[in-house]
């Protein structure tokens, strides 16, 4: 991992833009809602198809 970034604004836009080029995606968040997952899923799916490693850590 070479780039670590704290994102507090424009989350969807930031994730989408970064996921377009990322080889690794690590998301750490306290809470997840189904509606939020649905919004970032297309970007993560495209990254996965390119072979990006994706890990998501969240609470319940």
Secondary structure, 3 states (H helix, E strand, C coil): CCCCCCCCCCHHHHHHHHHCCCCEEEEEECCCCHHHHHHHHHHHHHHHHCCCEEEEEECC
